[in-house]
Amino acid sequence: MSSRRRWIGPLLFAVYTLAYAAFVFVAAFASFEGGKPAGGLAREAYAGVNWGVIAGFGLIVGAFLLAVVYALAGPAATEDSEAPR
């Protein structure tokens, strides 16, 4: 495993965890008031689709992009390079 991948993996994990925590926080505390949609992710964004759906798809796309960044971060380990001697 390259040295760059050793630190970039946990960093990308932390970035995604913070993004997901923000999504959950907004969904739980800023979207409803008295059990009724009040704003935040409950508001309609486009064609009847609310911001929660759009943000959810954004998280999925973001996870894919972070995986691409990780894949491009350094050379992949091969069987020969990781084999114990």
LOMAR-820969 format. One record per residue: z, x, y of N, C-alpha, C, O in turn. Coordinates in Angstrom, 1 decimal. Example, Ala and Ser with C-alpha at 12.3 -4.5 7.8 and 13.67 -1.06 7.14 Angstrom:
R|n_pz|n_px|n_py|ca_pz|ca_px|ca_py|c_pz|c_px|c_py|o_pz|o_px|o_py
R|7.8|13.2|-5.7|7.8|12.3|-4.5|7.8|13.2|-3.3|8.5|14.2|-3.3 $
R|7.1|12.8|-2.2|7.1|13.7|-1.1|7.9|12.9|0.0|8.0|13.4|1.1 $
This chain:
R|n_pz|n_px|n_py|ca_pz|ca_px|ca_py|c_pz|c_px|c_py|o_pz|o_px|o_py
R|0.0|0.9|-1.2|0.0|0.0|0.0|0.0|0.9|1.2|0.8|1.9|1.3 $
R|-0.8|0.6|2.2|-0.9|1.4|3.4|0.3|1.2|4.2|1.0|0.1|4.2 $
R|0.6|2.2|5.0|1.8|2.1|5.9|1.7|1.0|6.9|2.7|0.4|7.3 $
R|0.5|0.7|7.4|0.2|-0.3|8.3|0.6|-1.7|7.7|1.1|-2.6|8.4 $
R|0.2|-1.9|6.5|0.5|-3.2|5.8|2.0|-3.4|5.6|2.4|-4.5|5.5 $
R|2.7|-2.3|5.5|4.1|-2.4|5.2|4.9|-3.1|6.4|5.8|-3.8|6.2 $
R|4.4|-2.8|7.6|5.1|-3.4|8.8|4.3|-4.6|9.3|5.0|-5.5|9.9 $
R|3.0|-4.7|9.1|2.3|-5.9|9.7|2.5|-7.2|8.9|2.5|-8.2|9.4 $
R|2.8|-7.0|7.6|3.1|-8.2|6.8|4.3|-9.0|7.3|4.2|-10.2|7.6 $
R|5.5|-8.3|7.4|6.7|-9.0|7.9|6.5|-9.5|9.4|7.0|-10.5|9.8 $
R|5.7|-8.7|10.2|5.4|-9.1|11.6|4.6|-10.4|11.6|5.0|-11.4|12.3 $
R|3.6|-10.5|10.8|2.8|-11.7|10.8|3.6|-12.9|10.2|3.4|-14.0|10.6 $
R|4.4|-12.6|9.2|5.3|-13.7|8.7|6.2|-14.2|9.8|6.4|-15.4|9.9 $
R|6.8|-13.3|10.6|7.7|-13.7|11.7|6.9|-14.6|12.7|7.5|-15.5|13.2 $
R|5.7|-14.2|13.0|4.9|-14.9|14.0|4.6|-16.4|13.5|4.8|-17.3|14.2 $
R|4.3|-16.5|12.2|4.0|-17.8|11.6|5.3|-18.6|11.6|5.3|-19.8|11.8 $
R|6.4|-18.0|11.2|7.7|-18.7|11.1|8.1|-19.2|12.4|8.6|-20.4|12.5 $
R|7.9|-18.5|13.5|8.2|-19.0|14.9|7.3|-20.1|15.3|7.8|-21.1|15.9 $
R|6.0|-20.0|14.9|5.1|-21.1|15.3|5.5|-22.4|14.5|5.5|-23.5|15.1 $
R|5.8|-22.2|13.3|6.2|-23.4|12.5|7.5|-24.0|12.9|7.7|-25.2|13.0 $
R|8.5|-23.1|13.3|9.8|-23.6|13.8|9.6|-24.4|15.1|10.2|-25.4|15.3 $
R|8.7|-23.9|16.0|8.4|-24.6|17.2|7.8|-26.0|16.9|8.1|-27.0|17.6 $
R|6.9|-26.0|16.0|6.2|-27.3|15.6|7.3|-28.3|15.1|7.3|-29.4|15.5 $
R|8.2|-27.8|14.2|9.2|-28.7|13.7|10.2|-29.1|14.8|10.5|-30.3|14.8 $
R|10.5|-28.2|15.6|11.5|-28.6|16.7|10.9|-29.7|17.6|11.5|-30.6|18.0 $
R|9.6|-29.5|18.0|9.0|-30.5|18.9|8.8|-31.8|18.2|9.0|-32.8|18.8 $
R|8.4|-31.7|16.9|8.3|-33.0|16.1|9.6|-33.7|16.0|9.6|-34.9|16.0 $
R|10.7|-33.0|15.8|12.0|-33.6|15.5|12.7|-34.1|16.8|13.3|-35.1|16.8 $
R|12.5|-33.3|17.9|13.4|-33.6|19.0|12.6|-34.1|20.3|13.2|-34.6|21.2 $
R|11.3|-33.9|20.4|10.6|-34.2|21.6|9.6|-35.3|21.4|8.9|-35.7|22.4 $
R|9.4|-35.9|20.2|8.3|-36.8|20.0|8.8|-38.3|20.0|8.0|-39.2|20.3 $
R|10.0|-38.5|19.7|10.5|-39.9|19.6|11.8|-40.1|20.4|12.6|-39.2|20.6 $
R|11.9|-41.3|20.9|13.1|-41.7|21.7|13.5|-43.1|21.3|12.7|-44.0|21.5 $
R|14.6|-43.2|20.7|15.0|-44.5|20.2|14.2|-45.1|19.1|14.0|-46.3|18.9 $
R|13.6|-44.1|18.3|12.8|-44.5|17.1|11.3|-44.9|17.5|10.5|-45.2|16.6 $
R|11.0|-44.8|18.8|9.6|-45.1|19.2|8.9|-43.9|19.8|9.6|-43.0|20.4 $
R|7.6|-43.8|19.5|6.9|-42.6|20.1|7.1|-42.5|21.6|6.9|-43.5|22.3 $
R|7.5|-41.3|22.1|7.8|-41.1|23.5|7.0|-40.0|24.1|7.0|-39.9|25.3 $
R|6.3|-39.2|23.3|5.6|-38.1|23.9|5.6|-37.0|22.8|5.7|-37.2|21.6 $
R|5.4|-35.7|23.3|5.4|-34.6|22.4|4.2|-34.8|21.4|3.1|-35.0|21.8 $
R|4.5|-34.6|20.1|3.5|-34.7|19.1|3.1|-36.1|18.8|2.1|-36.3|18.0 $
R|3.8|-37.1|19.2|3.5|-38.5|18.9|2.4|-39.1|19.9|1.9|-40.2|19.6 $
R|2.1|-38.4|20.9|1.1|-38.9|21.9|-0.3|-38.8|21.3|-0.6|-38.0|20.5 $
R|-1.1|-39.8|21.6|-2.5|-39.8|21.2|-3.2|-38.7|21.9|-3.1|-38.5|23.1 $
R|-4.0|-37.9|21.1|-4.8|-36.8|21.7|-6.3|-37.2|21.8|-6.8|-37.0|22.9 $
R|-6.9|-37.7|20.7|-8.3|-37.9|20.8|-8.6|-38.9|19.7|-8.2|-38.7|18.5 $
R|-9.3|-40.0|20.0|-9.8|-41.0|19.1|-8.7|-41.5|18.1|-9.0|-41.7|16.9 $
R|-7.5|-41.8|18.6|-6.5|-42.3|17.8|-5.7|-41.3|17.0|-4.7|-41.7|16.3 $
R|-6.0|-40.1|17.1|-5.4|-39.0|16.3|-4.3|-38.4|17.3|-4.5|-38.1|18.4 $
R|-3.1|-38.3|16.7|-2.0|-37.8|17.6|-1.9|-36.3|17.6|-2.6|-35.6|16.8 $
R|-1.1|-35.8|18.5|-1.0|-34.3|18.6|-0.4|-33.7|17.4|-0.6|-32.5|17.1 $
R|0.4|-34.4|16.7|1.0|-33.9|15.5|0.0|-33.5|14.4|0.2|-32.4|13.8 $
R|-1.0|-34.3|14.3|-2.1|-34.0|13.3|-2.9|-32.7|13.8|-3.2|-31.9|13.0 $
R|-3.2|-32.7|15.0|-3.9|-31.6|15.6|-3.1|-30.3|15.5|-3.6|-29.3|15.1 $
R|-1.8|-30.4|15.8|-1.0|-29.2|15.7|-0.8|-28.7|14.2|-0.8|-27.6|14.0 $
R|-0.7|-29.7|13.3|-0.6|-29.4|11.9|-1.9|-28.6|11.4|-1.7|-27.6|10.7 $
R|-3.0|-29.1|11.8|-4.3|-28.4|11.4|-4.3|-27.0|12.1|-4.8|-26.1|11.5 $
R|-3.8|-27.0|13.3|-3.7|-25.7|14.0|-2.9|-24.7|13.3|-3.2|-23.5|13.2 $
R|-1.8|-25.1|12.7|-0.9|-24.3|11.9|-1.7|-23.8|10.6|-1.5|-22.6|10.2 $
R|-2.4|-24.7|10.0|-3.2|-24.3|8.8|-4.2|-23.2|9.2|-4.4|-22.2|8.5 $
R|-5.0|-23.5|10.3|-6.0|-22.5|10.7|-5.3|-21.2|11.1|-5.8|-20.1|10.8 $
R|-4.2|-21.3|11.8|-3.4|-20.1|12.2|-3.0|-19.2|11.0|-3.1|-18.0|11.0 $
R|-2.5|-19.9|9.9|-2.1|-19.2|8.7|-3.3|-18.5|8.1|-3.2|-17.3|7.7 $
R|-4.5|-19.1|8.1|-5.7|-18.5|7.6|-6.1|-17.2|8.4|-6.4|-16.2|7.9 $
R|-6.0|-17.4|9.7|-6.3|-16.3|10.6|-5.4|-15.1|10.4|-5.8|-13.9|10.5 $
R|-4.1|-15.4|10.3|-3.1|-14.3|10.0|-3.4|-13.6|8.7|-3.2|-12.4|8.6 $
R|-3.8|-14.4|7.7|-4.2|-13.8|6.4|-5.4|-12.9|6.6|-5.4|-11.8|5.9 $
R|-6.3|-13.3|7.4|-7.5|-12.4|7.6|-7.1|-11.1|8.4|-7.5|-10.0|8.0 $
R|-6.2|-11.2|9.3|-5.7|-10.1|10.0|-5.0|-9.1|9.0|-5.2|-7.9|9.1 $
R|-4.2|-9.7|8.1|-3.5|-8.9|7.2|-4.5|-8.2|6.2|-4.3|-7.0|5.9 $
R|-5.5|-8.9|5.8|-6.5|-8.3|4.9|-7.3|-7.2|5.6|-7.7|-6.2|4.9 $
R|-7.5|-7.3|6.9|-8.2|-6.3|7.6|-7.3|-5.1|8.1|-7.8|-4.2|8.7 $
R|-6.0|-5.2|7.9|-5.1|-4.3|8.4|-5.2|-2.9|7.8|-4.8|-1.9|8.4 $
R|-5.6|-2.8|6.6|-5.7|-1.5|6.0|-6.4|-1.7|4.6|-6.6|-2.8|4.2 $
R|-6.6|-0.6|3.9|-7.2|-0.6|2.6|-6.3|-1.3|1.6|-5.1|-1.1|1.6 $
R|-6.9|-2.1|0.8|-6.2|-2.7|-0.3|-5.8|-1.7|-1.3|-6.5|-0.7|-1.6 $
R|-4.7|-2.0|-2.0|-4.2|-1.1|-3.0|-5.1|-1.2|-4.2|-5.5|-2.3|-4.6 $
R|-5.3|-0.1|-4.9|-6.1|-0.1|-6.1|-5.2|0.2|-7.3|-4.0|0.6|-7.1 $
R|-5.6|-0.1|-8.5|-4.8|0.2|-9.6|-4.5|1.7|-9.7|-3.3|2.0|-10.1 $
R|-5.4|2.5|-9.4|-5.2|4.0|-9.6|-4.2|4.5|-8.5|-3.4|5.3|-8.8 $
R|-4.2|3.9|-7.3|-3.3|4.5|-6.3|-1.9|4.0|-6.4|-1.0|4.7|-5.9 $
R|-1.7|2.9|-7.1|-0.3|2.4|-7.3|0.3|2.7|-8.7|1.4|2.3|-9.0 $
R|-0.5|3.3|-9.6|0.0|3.6|-10.9|1.1|4.7|-10.9|0.9|5.7|-10.3 $
R|2.2|4.4|-11.7|3.2|5.4|-11.7|2.7|6.6|-12.6|1.9|6.4|-13.5 $
R|3.2|7.8|-12.3|2.8|9.0|-13.1|3.9|9.6|-13.9|3.7|10.6|-14.5 $
